[in-house]
Amino acid sequence: MKQSSGLKLKGQALIEVRDLEGKVIDKEIVNNIVVNVGKERVAKLLNGVSTTSFGFIGIGTGTNAPATSQTSLQSQVKREGSTQSYEANYKSVFEKTFSFASSYTITEAGVFSLAVGGVMLDRFIFTGKEVNDVSTLYIKVTITIS
């Protein structure tokens, strides 16, 4: 009799552009992929071979389609520490609100283990979000283990 637990990691992201008062100007929800190096890090965390978890979100202007072989964003603009939490039903959540001094069209994001370098867990692209000094960009990444 064949047994299979089929452990899988699935990602989803909420992206919101907000004005400085917090009003949502633009909102999008996209699915994202957990990349190979991210899967490897998760496996190493399970048995203690690695103790460096994920705690940063990077954003950028790249538009290449996500692929499991990727190890970084295509064109990173910022990477900052995120707030991590556990949501019921096997969900890890990473959240960050970015502020800007200059104007950008942000189109990609991912979760990372370090502020510089490190391991990328996932990557996703989305419709260009225009941001500047009078707006913020909120990213919420949910990784579900099933």
OpenMM code with the backbone's topology and positions (N, CA, C; nanometers):
from openmm import Vec3, app, unit

residues = "MET LYS GLN SER SER GLY LEU LYS LEU LYS GLY GLN ALA LEU ILE GLU VAL ARG ASP LEU GLU GLY LYS VAL ILE ASP LYS GLU ILE VAL ASN ASN ILE VAL VAL ASN VAL GLY LYS GLU ARG VAL ALA LYS LEU LEU ASN GLY VAL SER THR THR SER PHE GLY PHE ILE GLY ILE GLY THR GLY THR ASN ALA PRO ALA THR SER GLN THR SER LEU GLN SER GLN VAL LYS ARG GLU GLY SER THR GLN SER TYR GLU ALA ASN TYR LYS SER VAL PHE GLU LYS THR PHE SER PHE ALA SER SER TYR THR ILE THR GLU ALA GLY VAL PHE SER LEU ALA VAL GLY GLY VAL MET LEU ASP ARG PHE ILE PHE THR GLY LYS GLU VAL ASN ASP VAL SER THR LEU TYR ILE LYS VAL THR ILE THR ILE SER".split()
positions = [
    Vec3(0.0831, -0.1176, 0.0000),
    Vec3(0.0000, 0.0000, 0.0000),
    Vec3(0.0881, 0.1247, 0.0000),
    Vec3(0.0676, 0.2117, -0.0941),
    Vec3(0.1485, 0.3326, -0.1079),
    Vec3(0.0948, 0.4417, -0.0167),
    Vec3(0.1863, 0.5047, 0.0569),
    Vec3(0.1489, 0.6168, 0.1427),
    Vec3(0.2207, 0.7412, 0.0942),
    Vec3(0.1523, 0.8544, 0.1024),
    Vec3(0.2130, 0.9800, 0.0615),
    Vec3(0.1530, 1.0931, 0.1430),
    Vec3(0.2405, 1.1714, 0.2049),
    Vec3(0.1900, 1.2866, 0.2798),
    Vec3(0.1769, 1.4075, 0.1873),
    Vec3(0.2537, 1.4102, 0.0789),
    Vec3(0.2428, 1.5184, -0.0183),
    Vec3(0.2640, 1.6566, 0.0395),
    Vec3(0.3610, 1.6728, 0.1282),
    Vec3(0.3882, 1.8025, 0.1887),
    Vec3(0.4175, 1.9052, 0.0799),
    Vec3(0.3430, 2.0166, 0.0808),
    Vec3(0.3588, 2.1200, -0.0208),
    Vec3(0.3598, 2.2571, 0.0453),
    Vec3(0.4306, 2.3500, -0.0163),
    Vec3(0.4322, 2.4899, 0.0252),
    Vec3(0.3656, 2.5712, -0.0847),
    Vec3(0.2658, 2.6494, -0.0479),
    Vec3(0.1935, 2.7313, -0.1454),
    Vec3(0.1934, 2.8752, -0.0960),
    Vec3(0.2190, 2.9684, -0.1852),
    Vec3(0.2246, 3.1084, -0.1459),
    Vec3(0.1162, 3.1930, -0.2087),
    Vec3(0.0750, 3.2940, -0.1337),
    Vec3(-0.0182, 3.3945, -0.1840),
    Vec3(0.0239, 3.5300, -0.1267),
    Vec3(0.0070, 3.6347, -0.2045),
    Vec3(0.0488, 3.7669, -0.1586),
    Vec3(-0.0608, 3.8701, -0.1814),
    Vec3(-0.0727, 3.9584, -0.0840),
    Vec3(-0.1596, 4.0755, -0.0936),
    Vec3(-0.0680, 4.1960, -0.1102),
    Vec3(-0.0953, 4.2778, -0.2106),
    Vec3(-0.0169, 4.3979, -0.2370),
    Vec3(-0.1126, 4.5161, -0.2353),
    Vec3(-0.0825, 4.6176, -0.1535),
    Vec3(-0.1668, 4.7370, -0.1473),
    Vec3(-0.0819, 4.8627, -0.1534),
    Vec3(-0.1241, 4.9565, -0.2368),
    Vec3(-0.0686, 5.0918, -0.2339),
    Vec3(-0.1646, 5.1735, -0.1492),
    Vec3(-0.1088, 5.2461, -0.0521),
    Vec3(-0.1903, 5.3275, 0.0383),
    Vec3(-0.1415, 5.4709, 0.0379),
    Vec3(-0.2350, 5.5640, 0.0610),
    Vec3(-0.1912, 5.7020, 0.0801),
    Vec3(-0.1368, 5.7146, 0.2228),
    Vec3(-0.0855, 5.8303, 0.2577),
    Vec3(-0.0212, 5.8473, 0.3879),
    Vec3(-0.1180, 5.8398, 0.5050),
    Vec3(-0.2484, 5.8481, 0.4784),
    Vec3(-0.3487, 5.8309, 0.5830),
    Vec3(-0.3913, 5.6845, 0.5963),
    Vec3(-0.3381, 5.5978, 0.5105),
    Vec3(-0.3692, 5.4555, 0.5170),
    Vec3(-0.4810, 5.4094, 0.4258),
    Vec3(-0.5394, 5.5005, 0.3490),
    Vec3(-0.6468, 5.4636, 0.2559),
    Vec3(-0.5884, 5.3830, 0.1395),
    Vec3(-0.6508, 5.2675, 0.1093),
    Vec3(-0.6036, 5.1812, 0.0008),
    Vec3(-0.6377, 5.2444, -0.1337),
    Vec3(-0.5351, 5.2643, -0.2151),
    Vec3(-0.5492, 5.3239, -0.3481),
    Vec3(-0.5549, 5.2152, -0.4553),
    Vec3(-0.4779, 5.1093, -0.4358),
    Vec3(-0.4686, 5.0002, -0.5328),
    Vec3(-0.4446, 4.8714, -0.4544),
    Vec3(-0.5107, 4.7631, -0.4970),
    Vec3(-0.5001, 4.6361, -0.4249),
    Vec3(-0.4975, 4.5214, -0.5252),
    Vec3(-0.4125, 4.4223, -0.4964),
    Vec3(-0.4038, 4.3052, -0.5829),
    Vec3(-0.3639, 4.1843, -0.4975),
    Vec3(-0.4181, 4.0687, -0.5314),
    Vec3(-0.3810, 3.9430, -0.4674),
    Vec3(-0.3277, 3.8508, -0.5763),
    Vec3(-0.2089, 3.7943, -0.5520),
    Vec3(-0.1467, 3.7058, -0.6508),
    Vec3(-0.0959, 3.5798, -0.5816),
    Vec3(-0.0881, 3.4726, -0.6583),
    Vec3(-0.0225, 3.3513, -0.6102),
    Vec3(0.1264, 3.3653, -0.6372),
    Vec3(0.2076, 3.2989, -0.5570),
    Vec3(0.3505, 3.3034, -0.5816),
    Vec3(0.4085, 3.1644, -0.5667),
    Vec3(0.5324, 3.1481, -0.6105),
    Vec3(0.5947, 3.0170, -0.6032),
    Vec3(0.7046, 3.0165, -0.4982),
    Vec3(0.7161, 2.9056, -0.4309),
    Vec3(0.8287, 2.8836, -0.3414),
    Vec3(0.9403, 2.8279, -0.4290),
    Vec3(1.0553, 2.8934, -0.4267),
    Vec3(1.1663, 2.8561, -0.5145),
    Vec3(1.2478, 2.7424, -0.4534),
    Vec3(1.3310, 2.6796, -0.5352),
    Vec3(1.4068, 2.5621, -0.4916),
    Vec3(1.4949, 2.5896, -0.3696),
    Vec3(1.5672, 2.7027, -0.3694),
    Vec3(1.6539, 2.7314, -0.2545),
    Vec3(1.5714, 2.7565, -0.1290),
    Vec3(1.4494, 2.8071, -0.1458),
    Vec3(1.3595, 2.8251, -0.0320),
    Vec3(1.3133, 2.6921, 0.0239),
    Vec3(1.2806, 2.5978, -0.0649),
    Vec3(1.2411, 2.4639, -0.0211),
    Vec3(1.3558, 2.3958, 0.0528),
    Vec3(1.4764, 2.4135, -0.0003),
    Vec3(1.5939, 2.3542, 0.0643),
    Vec3(1.6119, 2.4101, 0.2057),
    Vec3(1.5963, 2.5427, 0.2217),
    Vec3(1.6111, 2.6035, 0.3540),
    Vec3(1.5033, 2.5522, 0.4495),
    Vec3(1.3807, 2.5392, 0.4026),
    Vec3(1.2735, 2.4872, 0.4877),
    Vec3(1.3087, 2.3456, 0.5347),
    Vec3(1.3595, 2.2622, 0.4446),
    Vec3(1.3985, 2.1255, 0.4820),
    Vec3(1.5093, 2.1284, 0.5869),
    Vec3(1.6057, 2.2192, 0.5728),
    Vec3(1.7154, 2.2298, 0.6695),
    Vec3(1.6676, 2.2852, 0.8034),
    Vec3(1.5658, 2.3682, 0.8024),
    Vec3(1.5091, 2.4185, 0.9279),
    Vec3(1.4390, 2.3065, 1.0043),
    Vec3(1.3779, 2.2131, 0.9321),
    Vec3(1.3060, 2.1024, 0.9959),
    Vec3(1.3963, 2.0165, 1.0841),
    Vec3(1.5212, 1.9967, 1.0412),
    Vec3(1.6095, 1.9091, 1.1188),
    Vec3(1.7223, 1.9842, 1.1891),
    Vec3(1.7178, 2.1155, 1.1882),
    Vec3(1.8162, 2.1948, 1.2603),
    Vec3(1.9487, 2.2144, 1.1896),
    Vec3(1.9619, 2.1680, 1.0660),
    Vec3(2.0849, 2.1919, 0.9903),
    Vec3(2.1025, 2.3421, 0.9676),
    Vec3(1.9924, 2.4142, 0.9537),
    Vec3(1.9949, 2.5603, 0.9472),
    Vec3(1.9055, 2.6144, 1.0580),
    Vec3(1.9470, 2.7263, 1.1129),
    Vec3(1.8650, 2.7937, 1.2143),
    Vec3(1.8284, 2.9345, 1.1704),
    Vec3(1.8673, 2.9710, 1.0497),
    Vec3(1.8353, 3.1039, 0.9976),
    Vec3(1.7023, 3.0981, 0.9240),
    Vec3(1.5994, 3.1534, 0.9864),
    Vec3(1.4667, 3.1514, 0.9259),
    Vec3(1.4497, 3.2715, 0.8331),
    Vec3(1.3291, 3.2939, 0.7892),
    Vec3(1.2980, 3.4022, 0.6958),
    Vec3(1.2376, 3.5192, 0.7717),
    Vec3(1.2798, 3.6418, 0.7398),
    Vec3(1.2289, 3.7571, 0.8124),
    Vec3(1.2429, 3.8882, 0.7390),
    Vec3(1.2595, 3.8845, 0.6063),
    Vec3(1.2763, 4.0067, 0.5277),
    Vec3(1.1936, 3.9966, 0.4006),
    Vec3(1.1412, 4.1093, 0.3557),
    Vec3(1.0718, 4.1161, 0.2273),
    Vec3(1.1492, 4.2109, 0.1379),
    Vec3(1.1764, 4.1653, 0.0171),
    Vec3(1.2408, 4.2490, -0.0835),
    Vec3(1.1400, 4.2861, -0.1899),
    Vec3(1.1566, 4.4063, -0.2453),
    Vec3(1.0703, 4.4526, -0.3545),
    Vec3(1.1579, 4.5047, -0.4674),
    Vec3(1.1048, 4.5002, -0.5893),
    Vec3(1.1842, 4.5456, -0.7023),
    Vec3(1.1004, 4.5802, -0.8227),
    Vec3(1.1709, 4.6043, -0.9321),
    Vec3(1.1075, 4.6495, -1.0559),
    Vec3(1.1175, 4.5462, -1.1684),
    Vec3(1.1605, 4.4250, -1.1374),
    Vec3(1.1736, 4.3207, -1.2395),
    Vec3(1.0391, 4.2676, -1.2846),
    Vec3(1.0372, 4.2171, -1.4066),
    Vec3(0.9126, 4.1649, -1.4641),
    Vec3(0.9253, 4.0228, -1.5183),
    Vec3(1.0439, 3.9612, -1.5061),
    Vec3(1.0585, 3.8231, -1.5528),
    Vec3(0.9652, 3.7328, -1.4741),
    Vec3(0.9088, 3.6349, -1.5417),
    Vec3(0.8186, 3.5401, -1.4758),
    Vec3(0.8928, 3.4646, -1.3658),
    Vec3(0.8276, 3.4400, -1.2534),
    Vec3(0.8901, 3.3614, -1.1470),
    Vec3(0.9206, 3.2195, -1.1942),
    Vec3(1.0333, 3.1659, -1.1472),
    Vec3(1.0727, 3.0283, -1.1784),
    Vec3(1.1349, 2.9672, -1.0539),
    Vec3(1.1183, 2.8377, -1.0370),
    Vec3(1.1689, 2.7714, -0.9165),
    Vec3(1.3208, 2.7772, -0.9062),
    Vec3(1.3910, 2.8016, -1.0159),
    Vec3(1.5376, 2.8070, -1.0144),
    Vec3(1.5929, 2.9421, -0.9686),
    Vec3(1.5090, 3.0427, -0.9524),
    Vec3(1.5571, 3.1760, -0.9161),
    Vec3(1.6062, 3.1812, -0.7720),
    Vec3(1.7056, 3.2667, -0.7476),
    Vec3(1.7633, 3.2819, -0.6142),
    Vec3(1.7596, 3.4254, -0.5640),
    Vec3(1.7112, 3.5184, -0.6484),
    Vec3(1.7028, 3.6590, -0.6085),
    Vec3(1.5983, 3.7289, -0.6935),
    Vec3(1.5641, 3.8509, -0.6533),
    Vec3(1.4762, 3.9319, -0.7362),
    Vec3(1.5524, 3.9742, -0.8602),
    Vec3(1.4807, 4.0083, -0.9647),
    Vec3(1.5447, 4.0510, -1.0891),
    Vec3(1.6093, 4.1879, -1.0726),
    Vec3(1.5397, 4.2808, -1.0064),
    Vec3(1.5901, 4.4175, -0.9949),
    Vec3(1.5435, 4.4775, -0.8620),
    Vec3(1.6104, 4.4390, -0.7540),
    Vec3(1.5679, 4.4798, -0.6199),
    Vec3(1.5874, 4.6292, -0.5963),
    Vec3(1.4863, 4.6907, -0.5337),
    Vec3(1.4904, 4.8318, -0.4944),
    Vec3(1.5143, 4.8448, -0.3449),
    Vec3(1.4453, 4.7604, -0.2659),
    Vec3(1.4553, 4.7635, -0.1196),
    Vec3(1.4390, 4.6236, -0.0638),
    Vec3(1.4973, 4.6031, 0.0559),
    Vec3(1.4703, 4.4824, 0.1337),
    Vec3(1.4745, 4.5242, 0.2807),
    Vec3(1.3664, 4.4961, 0.3506),
    Vec3(1.3557, 4.5374, 0.4901),
    Vec3(1.2953, 4.4256, 0.5745),
    Vec3(1.3203, 4.4333, 0.7048),
    Vec3(1.2673, 4.3355, 0.7982),
    Vec3(1.1160, 4.3338, 0.7966),
    Vec3(1.0607, 4.2141, 0.8069),
    Vec3(0.9158, 4.1990, 0.8067),
    Vec3(0.8681, 4.1571, 0.9452),
    Vec3(0.7387, 4.1658, 0.9650),
    Vec3(0.6748, 4.1118, 1.0841),
    Vec3(0.6275, 3.9723, 1.0483),
    Vec3(0.6618, 3.8734, 1.1302),
    Vec3(0.6228, 3.7358, 1.1046),
    Vec3(0.5179, 3.6925, 1.2065),
    Vec3(0.4262, 3.6088, 1.1616),
    Vec3(0.3256, 3.5546, 1.2526),
    Vec3(0.2786, 3.4198, 1.2002),
    Vec3(0.2116, 3.3456, 1.2885),
    Vec3(0.1492, 3.2203, 1.2495),
    Vec3(0.0000, 3.2436, 1.2459),
    Vec3(-0.0596, 3.2146, 1.1322),
    Vec3(-0.2038, 3.2242, 1.1167),
    Vec3(-0.2557, 3.0802, 1.1219),
    Vec3(-0.3711, 3.0597, 1.1735),
    Vec3(-0.4269, 2.9242, 1.1848),
    Vec3(-0.4194, 2.8482, 1.0527),
    Vec3(-0.4312, 2.7175, 1.0639),
    Vec3(-0.4374, 2.6290, 0.9471),
    Vec3(-0.3073, 2.6252, 0.8676),
    Vec3(-0.1929, 2.6183, 0.9397),
    Vec3(-0.0632, 2.5920, 0.8789),
    Vec3(-0.0121, 2.7055, 0.7905),
    Vec3(-0.0376, 2.8290, 0.8302),
    Vec3(0.0009, 2.9445, 0.7492),
    Vec3(0.1031, 3.0315, 0.8217),
    Vec3(0.2163, 3.0553, 0.7547),
    Vec3(0.3160, 3.1514, 0.8014),
    Vec3(0.2933, 3.2812, 0.7258),
    Vec3(0.2936, 3.3932, 0.7991),
    Vec3(0.2631, 3.5225, 0.7391),
    Vec3(0.3811, 3.6171, 0.7587),
    Vec3(0.4137, 3.6911, 0.6532),
    Vec3(0.5197, 3.7918, 0.6530),
    Vec3(0.4576, 3.9221, 0.6036),
    Vec3(0.4755, 4.0318, 0.6795),
    Vec3(0.4141, 4.1592, 0.6427),
    Vec3(0.5149, 4.2731, 0.6531),
    Vec3(0.5023, 4.3686, 0.5620),
    Vec3(0.5873, 4.4883, 0.5653),
    Vec3(0.5181, 4.6021, 0.4918),
    Vec3(0.5279, 4.7219, 0.5491),
    Vec3(0.4842, 4.8438, 0.4804),
    Vec3(0.6084, 4.9241, 0.4460),
    Vec3(0.6288, 4.9484, 0.3182),
    Vec3(0.7449, 5.0233, 0.2689),
    Vec3(0.7087, 5.1698, 0.2459),
    Vec3(0.8014, 5.2591, 0.2809),
    Vec3(0.7887, 5.4020, 0.2522),
    Vec3(0.8949, 5.4392, 0.1484),
    Vec3(0.8723, 5.5495, 0.0786),
    Vec3(0.9609, 5.5861, -0.0316),
    Vec3(0.9946, 5.7347, -0.0295),
    Vec3(1.1179, 5.7669, -0.0686),
    Vec3(1.1600, 5.9063, -0.0863),
    Vec3(1.1589, 5.9427, -0.2345),
    Vec3(1.1629, 5.8403, -0.3212),
    Vec3(1.1623, 5.8594, -0.4664),
    Vec3(1.0458, 5.7816, -0.5265),
    Vec3(1.0226, 5.8033, -0.6546),
    Vec3(0.9143, 5.7333, -0.7244),
    Vec3(0.9657, 5.6054, -0.7894),
    Vec3(0.8844, 5.4994, -0.7804),
    Vec3(0.9153, 5.3706, -0.8419),
    Vec3(0.7868, 5.3081, -0.8936),
    Vec3(0.8034, 5.2166, -0.9882),
    Vec3(0.6951, 5.1272, -1.0274),
    Vec3(0.7379, 4.9884, -0.9816),
    Vec3(0.6819, 4.9434, -0.8700),
    Vec3(0.7203, 4.8164, -0.8099),
    Vec3(0.6381, 4.7045, -0.8738),
    Vec3(0.7070, 4.5964, -0.9143),
    Vec3(0.6423, 4.4888, -0.9883),
    Vec3(0.6770, 4.3487, -0.9382),
    Vec3(0.7673, 4.3377, -0.8393),
    Vec3(0.8085, 4.2061, -0.7913),
    Vec3(0.8403, 4.2126, -0.6430),
    Vec3(0.8323, 4.0973, -0.5780),
    Vec3(0.8668, 4.0892, -0.4359),
    Vec3(0.8980, 3.9449, -0.4001),
    Vec3(0.9588, 3.9294, -0.2830),
    Vec3(0.9896, 3.7963, -0.2320),
    Vec3(1.0290, 3.8029, -0.0859),
    Vec3(1.0262, 3.6894, -0.0207),
    Vec3(1.0652, 3.6764, 0.1198),
    Vec3(1.2067, 3.6206, 0.1251),
    Vec3(1.2893, 3.6752, 0.2168),
    Vec3(1.4302, 3.6384, 0.2275),
    Vec3(1.4691, 3.6072, 0.3715),
    Vec3(1.5853, 3.5424, 0.3863),
    Vec3(1.6356, 3.5068, 0.5190),
    Vec3(1.7236, 3.6156, 0.5802),
    Vec3(1.7834, 3.7005, 0.4994),
    Vec3(1.8740, 3.8045, 0.5499),
    Vec3(1.8466, 3.9379, 0.4815),
    Vec3(1.8968, 4.0459, 0.5421),
    Vec3(1.8796, 4.1793, 0.4850),
    Vec3(1.9605, 4.1972, 0.3565),
    Vec3(2.0742, 4.1300, 0.3479),
    Vec3(2.1594, 4.1333, 0.2286),
    Vec3(2.1982, 3.9895, 0.1983),
    Vec3(2.1905, 3.9516, 0.0719),
    Vec3(2.2212, 3.8135, 0.0364),
    Vec3(2.1148, 3.7213, 0.0931),
    Vec3(2.1583, 3.6132, 0.1548),
    Vec3(2.0637, 3.5210, 0.2161),
    Vec3(1.9905, 3.4361, 0.1141),
    Vec3(1.8899, 3.3663, 0.1632),
    Vec3(1.8133, 3.2717, 0.0828),
    Vec3(1.6745, 3.3291, 0.0541),
    Vec3(1.6320, 3.3206, -0.0706),
    Vec3(1.4982, 3.3641, -0.1093),
    Vec3(1.4022, 3.2468, -0.0925),
    Vec3(1.2920, 3.2695, -0.0241),
    Vec3(1.1892, 3.1673, -0.0056),
    Vec3(1.0951, 3.1599, -0.1245),
    Vec3(1.0489, 3.2758, -0.1700),
    Vec3(0.9507, 3.2797, -0.2783),
    Vec3(0.9692, 3.4061, -0.3596),
    Vec3(0.9052, 3.4102, -0.4751),
    Vec3(0.9091, 3.5292, -0.5611),
    Vec3(0.7757, 3.5391, -0.6326),
    Vec3(0.7314, 3.6629, -0.6519),
    Vec3(0.6085, 3.6849, -0.7268),
    Vec3(0.6153, 3.8186, -0.7976),
    Vec3(0.5429, 3.8261, -0.9086),
    Vec3(0.5305, 3.9509, -0.9827),
    Vec3(0.3841, 3.9922, -0.9813),
    Vec3(0.3611, 4.1201, -1.0068),
    Vec3(0.2257, 4.1741, -1.0033),
    Vec3(0.2197, 4.2968, -1.0928),
    Vec3(0.0992, 4.3460, -1.1151),
    Vec3(0.0793, 4.4658, -1.1945),
    Vec3(0.1558, 4.5806, -1.1307),
    Vec3(0.2234, 4.6616, -1.2108),
    Vec3(0.3053, 4.7709, -1.1595),
    Vec3(0.2305, 4.8606, -1.0615),
    Vec3(0.2926, 4.8833, -0.9469),
    Vec3(0.2353, 4.9706, -0.8431),
    Vec3(0.3200, 5.0970, -0.8351),
    Vec3(0.2572, 5.2103, -0.8699),
    Vec3(0.3262, 5.3388, -0.8648),
    Vec3(0.3331, 5.3858, -0.7200),
    Vec3(0.4544, 5.4070, -0.6695),
    Vec3(0.4737, 5.4535, -0.5329),
    Vec3(0.5679, 5.5736, -0.5324),
    Vec3(0.5528, 5.6558, -0.4278),
    Vec3(0.6365, 5.7753, -0.4154),
    Vec3(0.6335, 5.8237, -0.2707),
    Vec3(0.6755, 5.9477, -0.2488),
    Vec3(0.6860, 5.9996, -0.1121),
    Vec3(0.5511, 6.0297, -0.0468),
    Vec3(0.4417, 6.0165, -0.1195),
    Vec3(0.3091, 6.0372, -0.0593),
    Vec3(0.2252, 5.9088, -0.0608),
    Vec3(0.2962, 5.7951, -0.0714),
    Vec3(0.2269, 5.6664, -0.0669),
    Vec3(0.3161, 5.5631, 0.0017),
    Vec3(0.2538, 5.4525, 0.0416),
    Vec3(0.3274, 5.3392, 0.0970),
    Vec3(0.2862, 5.2139, 0.0208),
    Vec3(0.3671, 5.1109, 0.0333),
    Vec3(0.3378, 4.9835, -0.0300),
    Vec3(0.3341, 4.8772, 0.0793),
    Vec3(0.2187, 4.8155, 0.0963),
    Vec3(0.2000, 4.7096, 0.1965),
    Vec3(0.2043, 4.5751, 0.1260),
    Vec3(0.2878, 4.4857, 0.1774),
    Vec3(0.3003, 4.3510, 0.1236),
    Vec3(0.2694, 4.2525, 0.2363),
    Vec3(0.1808, 4.1573, 0.2092),
    Vec3(0.1518, 4.0486, 0.3032),
    Vec3(0.1661, 3.9176, 0.2266),
    Vec3(0.2634, 3.8382, 0.2660),
    Vec3(0.2883, 3.7093, 0.2028),
    Vec3(0.2429, 3.5997, 0.2989),
    Vec3(0.1609, 3.5088, 0.2491),
    Vec3(0.1156, 3.3953, 0.3287),
    Vec3(0.1654, 3.2674, 0.2626),
    Vec3(0.2409, 3.1880, 0.3391),
    Vec3(0.2894, 3.0595, 0.2915),
    Vec3(0.2100, 2.9522, 0.3663),
    Vec3(0.1376, 2.8707, 0.2910),
    Vec3(0.0549, 2.7653, 0.3498),
    Vec3(0.1222, 2.6313, 0.3285),
    Vec3(0.1324, 2.5533, 0.4356),
    Vec3(0.1880, 2.4187, 0.4277),
    Vec3(0.0704, 2.3214, 0.4263),
    Vec3(0.0681, 2.2372, 0.3242),
    Vec3(-0.0400, 2.1392, 0.3140),
    Vec3(0.0152, 2.0021, 0.2846),
] * unit.nanometer
topology = app.Topology()
chain = topology.addChain("A")
for resn in residues:
    res = topology.addResidue(resn, chain)
    for name in ("N", "CA", "C"):
        topology.addAtom(name, app.Element.getBySymbol(name[0]), res)
